[in-house]
Amino acid sequence: MPRPRYLLQGLAQDTSDWDRVLAHLDESTPVTLIDVLTLGFDGTAFSLRRTVADLDRRITDHEAVVCGLSYGAVIAAAHAIDHQAGRHRYVLAGLQVKTGRGPGTFLRTAYPLVHQFVQISSGRRLHVRRVRSQLRMYAGLDLRDDLHRIQSPVMLVNGKLDRVHYKPVADAPERIPDARAVNLRLAGHESNRSAPGQFAEALIDFAA
């Protein structure tokens, strides 16, 4: 029996964005799609710690593969940092390790534009205060000093066309004790959309 997969999409995505990846997986593979836009809230207030707790309650298998893309990768990484028993394996695709000053300021001040973009890209109507609360967390994100605490095996996935995240993802294995990096050719940041076959192949190999 293959390890169950838990898939967490990007902030500007819907869970259906995993469909093209799932098409390349064996039908016998247990898969749970976790909607990251529902995690971590108390009303409209968001916290990453609450998100990790919510995710942990959703993972019902003792040994699983937790796979997150972009925003989903941040949540998966935070879960790996807080759960050091090493039971699970983690796939972190397009991981944002630290938000720079410029992008951070943009996320804080231009959140109405980002909110509209997230709605259009995900095809969903989202509460503006919830999105703003998530963006505040993202704006101050810095996982650099915590990645060394991850005890589980990690695969870092990056699209070769993702110029923004390529170097941070390439450098991350130096901070994680048991990590390897996989670069997907002709894939951008949202590699589950742009290279679903390659993404699935890497996921199958890592989960074996």
C-alpha positions in Angstrom: 0.0 0.0 0.0 1.5 3.4 -1.0 1.9 6.1 1.5 -1.2 8.3 1.6 -0.7 11.7 0.0 -2.1 15.0 1.5 -2.0 17.8 -1.1 -2.1 21.5 -0.2 -2.6 24.0 -3.1 -1.2 27.5 -3.5 -2.9 30.6 -2.2 -4.2 31.6 -5.6 -5.4 28.1 -6.5 -8.3 25.8 -5.9 -7.9 22.1 -4.9 -8.9 21.2 -8.4 -5.5 22.5 -9.6 -4.2 19.1 -8.5 -6.4 17.2 -10.9 -3.8 17.0 -13.7 -1.2 15.7 -11.2 -3.7 13.1 -9.9 -4.2 11.9 -13.5 -0.7 10.6 -13.5 -1.0 8.7 -10.1 -2.2 5.2 -9.7 -5.8 5.1 -8.8 -5.0 2.9 -5.8 -3.0 5.8 -4.2 -4.8 7.3 -1.3 -5.1 11.1 -1.8 -6.6 13.8 0.4 -6.9 17.3 -1.0 -6.7 19.9 1.8 -8.0 23.3 1.0 -5.5 25.7 2.5 -7.9 28.6 2.3 -9.9 27.0 5.1 -7.0 26.5 7.6 -5.9 28.7 10.4 -8.8 31.1 11.0 -10.6 32.2 14.1 -13.3 34.3 12.4 -11.2 36.5 10.1 -8.1 36.4 12.2 -5.4 34.1 10.9 -2.3 32.5 12.5 0.3 30.1 11.1 0.4 28.2 14.4 -3.4 27.6 14.2 -3.0 26.6 10.6 -0.4 23.9 11.6 -2.8 22.6 14.3 -5.7 22.5 11.8 -3.5 20.6 9.3 -2.4 18.1 11.9 -6.0 17.3 12.7 -6.7 16.6 9.0 -3.8 14.2 8.7 -5.2 10.9 10.0 -2.5 8.5 8.8 0.5 7.6 10.9 2.9 7.8 7.9 2.0 10.1 5.0 3.4 12.3 2.3 2.5 15.9 2.9 2.9 17.9 -0.3 2.4 21.6 -0.5 2.9 24.1 -3.3 3.9 27.8 -2.7 1.6 28.9 0.2 0.8 25.3 0.8 4.5 24.5 1.0 4.9 27.2 3.7 2.2 25.4 5.7 3.7 22.0 5.1 7.2 23.3 6.1 5.8 24.8 9.3 4.1 21.5 10.1 7.4 19.6 9.6 9.2 22.1 11.8 6.7 21.6 14.7 6.4 17.8 14.3 9.8 16.4 14.7 9.0 12.7 15.1 9.9 12.1 11.5 6.9 10.0 10.7 5.9 11.8 7.5 7.7 12.8 4.3 7.3 16.3 2.9 7.3 17.7 -0.6 7.8 21.4 -0.7 7.2 22.9 -4.1 8.1 26.5 -4.8 8.7 27.1 -1.1 9.0 30.8 0.0 11.7 30.7 2.7 11.7 34.5 3.4 9.7 37.3 2.0 11.9 40.2 1.0 11.3 43.8 2.1 9.9 45.0 -1.2 7.4 42.1 -1.7 6.5 42.3 2.0 5.6 46.0 1.7 3.6 45.3 -1.4 1.6 42.5 0.3 0.8 44.8 3.2 -0.2 47.8 1.2 -1.7 46.4 -2.0 -3.8 43.7 -0.4 -7.0 44.8 -2.3 -5.2 44.1 -5.6 -3.8 40.8 -4.3 -7.2 39.8 -3.0 -8.7 40.3 -6.5 -5.9 38.4 -8.1 -6.3 35.5 -5.7 -10.1 35.4 -6.4 -9.7 35.5 -10.1 -6.9 32.9 -10.2 -8.6 30.5 -7.8 -12.1 31.1 -9.2 -13.5 31.6 -5.8 -15.1 34.4 -3.7 -12.9 35.1 -0.7 -13.4 37.2 2.4 -11.2 40.3 2.0 -10.3 40.4 5.7 -9.3 36.7 5.7 -7.0 37.2 2.7 -5.5 40.3 4.3 -4.8 38.4 7.5 -3.0 35.7 5.5 -1.0 38.2 3.5 0.2 39.9 6.7 1.7 36.5 7.8 3.3 36.1 4.4 4.7 39.6 4.4 6.7 38.8 7.6 7.6 35.3 6.7 11.2 34.0 7.6 11.7 30.3 8.0 15.5 30.4 7.6 16.4 29.8 11.3 13.8 27.0 11.8 14.4 24.7 8.8 17.3 22.9 10.5 14.7 21.6 13.0 13.0 19.4 10.4 13.7 15.8 11.1 11.7 14.3 8.3 12.8 13.5 4.7 12.1 16.5 2.5 12.0 16.9 -1.3 12.2 20.5 -2.5 10.6 20.9 -6.0 11.2 24.0 -8.1 10.4 24.9 -11.7 13.4 25.9 -13.7 11.4 28.9 -15.1 10.5 30.1 -11.6 13.1 32.9 -11.4 11.9 34.3 -8.1 12.1 31.1 -6.1 14.7 29.2 -7.9 17.7 30.2 -5.8 16.0 30.2 -2.4 14.7 26.7 -3.1 18.1 25.6 -4.3 19.7 26.9 -1.1 17.2 25.3 1.2 18.7 21.8 1.3 21.7 23.3 3.1 19.4 24.2 6.0 17.4 20.9 6.1 19.2 17.8 7.4 17.5 15.3 5.2 16.6 17.1 2.0 17.1 16.9 -1.7 16.2 19.2 -4.5 14.4 18.4 -7.8 14.2 20.9 -10.6 11.4 20.5 -13.1 12.3 21.5 -16.7 9.9 23.9 -18.4 8.0 24.4 -15.2 7.1 27.7 -13.6 6.2 28.5 -10.0 2.9 26.7 -10.1 4.4 23.4 -11.3 1.2 21.4 -10.6 -0.3 23.5 -13.4 2.6 23.9 -15.8 4.3 20.4 -15.4 1.8 18.0 -13.8 3.4 14.9 -15.3 6.9 15.8 -14.1 5.5 16.8 -10.7 3.7 13.4 -10.4 6.8 11.5 -11.4 8.9 13.3 -8.7 6.1 12.7 -6.1 5.9 9.0 -7.0 9.7 8.5 -6.7 9.9 10.3 -3.4 6.9 8.5 -1.8 8.1 5.0 -2.7 
